[in-house]
Structures are given as structure tokens and as C-alpha cells.
Amino acid sequence: MKKYTLIVLLLLGISVHATDTNPLLIHSNEPIPFNKIDKSIVRDAVQAVMKKSDDRVKAIIAVPAGKQTIANTLIAMDELQYDISDLGAKLGLITSTFDDDSTRTVANSESDRLSEYSSNLLLNEKLYKALLQLSNLEDAKRASASQQKFLR
């Protein structure tokens, strides 16, 4: 049993480490090391963002009705959208400028996949209802003007 537990923990560690070091997933004002990017990095980044986004959506939806706050619902939604749009912008740059045809082609198809994923999030009825519930709570009335505008 200990052997299998160790193997699982090692695999989880490798998985976490891989997403932490993927240059497309680093949020920074430093230049992106495009010389380290290939089609597998692109695929891994899109898969990681979609997985992280799915987890965030589940967390937002799991908040009991009436317990939504700016922090656990609106900011969580903002972080979700930030990751998707940040990666989408980087993929757009790769599809427009990369010399390597195979990486550029994969970036284009993964960009389309990420865009469709993002569009489908907006059609998620449970996510919509969580945001709608927040908009009707007292916490929403204390939100900033831009946060209130998002909730309308």
C-alpha cells in the first residue's frame, strides 16, 4: 500500500511541477521564453487551464445558495476568466508569429478549443445561477462599480 501511495504522490508532484514550469502558464511581466515552447507545451497549457477552470467552476457552484460573496464567487470567476484570456492571448501570438509550422498549427487548434471551452462556460446554467444569486445578496451591494456592472 505504501508503495502505491508513494507512486501516486510522485505522479501528482510531477503533474503539479509540469504546470508550474510551463512558460505559457506563468503570469509575469517578464518576457515569455518562446524558444522553450513547442506543441506539447501548448497542449499541456490548454489542458491545465481547462482542468483548473473546471475545478474553479465546481468550487463556485458548490457554494450554498445565499452564501456567495465577492471573494468566493466573483473574484473566483474573474481568476478563471483571467487564466483563459491570458493563455488565449499567448496562443494568438504563437499562431501569428511562430516559425515552426507544427507548433503554430497546434496553437491554432488549441486556441480554437480554448475559445469553445470559454464560450461554453458562459452557457453553464449552474454557474450563471451562482452569479445571479450573488447579484441579489447584500455583499453585491457593497461591490465596486465595476464589479456591480459585471453582475448586471
N, C-alpha and C positions, 0 to 999 in steps of 0.2 A: 504494500500500500504506500509506504513512504517513497519507494522508487517512482511510482506513478505520479504522486503528488509533486515530487521534485521535477519530473519531466514537464508536467503541466505548468508549473511555476516558471521554469526556464523558457518554455514556449511563449508564455504570456509576457515575460520580460523581453524576449526578442521582438515580439509584436509591438509592445509599447516603445521600445527603443527605436524600432524602424520608423514609427510615425513621428517620434521626436526629432529624428535626424533627417527626415525628408525635407529637402530645401524648399519645396513648394508649400509646406505646412508651417513654416516659420514666419511668425508675424514680427517684422522688424523693418526699420528704415535702412538697413544695410543692403547693399546690392545682392541680388539673387545670384548664386553661383550656377549660372546656366550651363557651364561646362560640365557640371555633375549631373545634369538631367538627361534621362533617356526615357524610352517609352514605358519601362517598368516603373520608374519613379512617378510618371504621370498617372498610370493606372492605380498604383498604390495610394497616391494622394487623393484621387477621386473616391476610391473605395473607403479610405479612412474618414474623409469628410462626410460621406453619406452615412457611415456607421455612427460617427459621433453625432450627427444630426438626428438620426433615428433615436438614439439614446436621449437626446435633449427633448425631442418631441414626446417621448414616453414620460419623461420627468414632468414636463409641463402639463400633460393630460392627467397625470396621476395626482396632481394637487386637488384635494377635495373641493367641491363647489363651495364658493364663499370664502375660501382660504387663499385665493390668488392674491399676490402682491406684485408691486412693480418689480421687485427683485426675482421672485420665483417664476414669474410668467413673462413680463415684458422684456426685462433685461436678458432672460434666457432666450427669448425669441430673437432679440437683437444679436446676441452672440452667435446663434445658429445662422442667421442671415449673413452676418459678417464673414464667417468662415466660408460659406458658399460663394459669396460675391468676391472675396479676396482670391480664392482659388480660381474662380471663373476669369478674373482679370489676368491672372498669370497664365492661364491656359490660352487666353486670347492673344497674349503677347507671343507665346510659343507658336501658335498656329499662323501668326502673321510674319514671324521673323526667323524661325529656326531653319538652319541649313539642312539638317538631317530629315529627309523625306519621311522615314518611318516614324520618327518621334513626332513630327508635325502632323502626320495623318492620325496617329493615336491621340494626340492632344485635341485635334478637331473632333474626333468621335467621342472622346471622353467629355469634352466641353458640351457637346450636344446632350450626352447622357446626364450630366450635372444640371444642365438647363431644364431638361424634362423633369428631373427629380425635384428641382426647386419649384417649378410650376405646379407639380402635384402636391407639394406641401401646402400651397395656397388653397388647394381643394380639399384638404383634410378637415372634415367636419368637426371632429373632436378638438382639434387644435383651434379652429375658429371659435368654437363654443367656449373654450378656456379663455381666449382673449375677450370674447364678448362678456363673459361673466366678470372678468376683471374690470371692464369698462363701466360696469354698473355698481362697483364697490366704492367705498369711501376712499380707499388707497388711490384709486384713479383720479379722484377729485384733487388730490394733493400732488399729482404728477406735474411735471414741467409742461409748458405749452406744446413742445414738440412731441412729448410722449402722449399727451391728450389727443393731439392731431392724429397720431398713429392709431389710436384706439377708436376713433370715429368711423 
